[in-house]
Amino acid sequence: MINSEFAPDRLLADASARTGGLQDFGPGNYREALAVLAQALELEARLSSAGRGMLREKLVAQLANRLVVEEHCKRFPEILAQPVDDPLVIVGLPRTGTTLLQRTLAVDPQFSKAHWWETRYPAPLPGEDPAQPEARIQRARAEVAAMVEHLPQLLAIHPLDAEQADEEFMLMEHSFLCAMDSYVNVPSYTAWLDRQDQTEVYHYLKRCLQFLQWQQGLRGIAPGRRWLLKSPQHLHTLELLIKVFPGAQVILTHREPASTIPSLASFIHTLWQLYSDQADAEAVGEQWNRRMARALRHAMAVRELLPAGRVLDVHFEDTLGQPLAVVERIYAFAGLDLSDAVREAIVRWLADNGREKRASHHYTPERFGLTEAILQRDYAQYRSRHLRARA
């Protein structure tokens, strides 16, 4: 094991010191994951000086969160009794309207949801009352502002907002068994990750959702009838999502891969640039096209085994062109009532948050080594099943 500032023992010790000496990081294979990741960070990631500092802080903060989560679960056993077993989960390739759908539905208080600041800072900071999270919100606002200042093109790709509903990906990261290669080029870690049983990722996600729901109750926020979740990550492990959340229903979003994969590559490349001055665009294209093609094939296979009523297909063109009709289909699918007041709120939100209000996202597939021949090779089955009938 390389002796560096990423060595697991040093990370764990710093997290413990930050939390006043807490020692229980909770269940899971996080130590081995950290060891594999540390090796890859030193040998493969080509981190910049600033990137090293930011990434190390990210890891220590996540470990500190784990310590605080466990401490609260011990002190307040009602946390792990919080019901979160039947979320409505939006799943699909990135750039297929998943964020738009989630934020549109999040207008309705029938849904429990997590804002970006909650997924980034799920645990109270030292000395912070869990019922008064202003320090975390301020820290998240500052972090978003700094990211946008450093890489302003982020906003053209993803409408980053500390106080909007966002995906649970950063909660899943706390297992350290979930796609840290979104931020850096660490192929040995990625290969190791692909061999692991990721069930514990979902058990830890459930723990985090219970903790967030408990904190929301302290702030006077009544729990919704169902959690509203969203992450493309679930394409890789759809069966585990259903296993850990047995009442989950899935909204599966679809769009032509030629419009999604190069855009995703641009997004990942932008994230890599936060941490490295040598982010390789073609490496991004090869890795993420391969991973997402495999994830789609896996999700299609799992979907074949699920009973009717578990999955609803939604196409990107419909989400943009007839959003209210899509919303109505989703409510019928989920067995929820769409009140006139919520319908009006959704119409207002859509009017205020149209894509035209953000800068255009400029990229070319060629920069990432992506061609139509590659996309046809990797997505022919998906196109045949989900797109050709609409052409």
C-alpha angles and dihedrals in degrees: 000000000000113000105229142123086278093060106128095232091055093047092048093047093050091049090050092050091048091056097047097264102314111162110182111094093175131238129326147067094286095131095060090042091053091048093052091045093049091054091050093047091056098042104033117015099075090211121196118231091256091044092054091054095046094047094046090051090050092054095045091047091051091050090048089052090054091053093050093046091053093046092053093046089056094047095042110035090179087077093074090047092063110121112239102141102117110050124166102234127198110209131175146107113308113266094035097112097271094135092046091051094047095049092044092054092040088072087078115084088210085083127071110216142168124235120221091259090055094052091046095043108022094156128062116260119241109297093006121132108231088223091058109049098166093123091056092046092051091048091050092049090052092047093051090048091051092049092050092046091052095043109017091176088074092082091055089056103038128012094236112195126159092214102044126091110270141174126288094236094112090052089053090051089068088078089060085221095097128088104295082163087082086082105033141018104258107148096170090055090047092052091049091048092054089061096052130096102241098194090112089060088066095043089055091046089054090050090052093048090051090050092049092047090051091050092047088055090055088055091053096256109141114222115256122236089255139008116250110217134175135182137137085214090080090070087077095051109021093144091056092051089056092044095055096034101039095179095050121131120200130219104202112202123206137198137152107283091223086067096042111036098055089045090050090049089054091051094049091046089053090052092048088054090061089066106026136042088204102056107160111221095197091049088054092050095049096044099043097041089052093046096046094045089053091045091053092049090050094048091049090052094048091046089059089063097049121097123250112276094036098092132041120192117220124180123216093231090058093047089056100034104039107013096162092054089051091049091051091051091050094050091049090048092049094044093239131137118245105210124204090244093054091045090054091047090052092051090052093047092050091050091051097044107042120152089243089070091069130066118266119264109236122198141126126225090223092065088064096043093252121145135173089251090058093046092048090050093051103035106032093109093047093047091049093051104039110017114029095070089059096048 
